[in-house]
Amino acid sequence: MSTPAQAARDARRELARLARPTGAFDASRYFRDTGNLGFYNVGTDRVRTMARTIVRLHKDVWTLGDVSRFADLLVRDRHLEAKALGIEAMACYRR
């Protein structure tokens, strides 16, 4: 088992490994101010699967506070998929 910080670091690394070219995607069509927003282009299904897997691996060890720290670290990341991963992990704890 890993700490929330270690899991967030590993998740970022995995997202970067899975990254695909964005092609002609124009983020400004969907977001008002893309600023420093980045995209890995890995797909929502894969992000949700990653979140469920991470939660399943840590369910017996992590508290709600731990998953909250994990999510907080990822939401601060500049990449949309990292933010979504943190949110999806928190959503797994609502059940």
Secondary structure as UniProt FT lines:
FT   HELIX           4..18
FT   TURN            23..24
FT   HELIX           27..29
FT   TURN            35..36
FT   HELIX           44..58
FT   TURN            59..61
FT   HELIX           64..75
FT   HELIX           80..92
FT   TURN            93..94
//
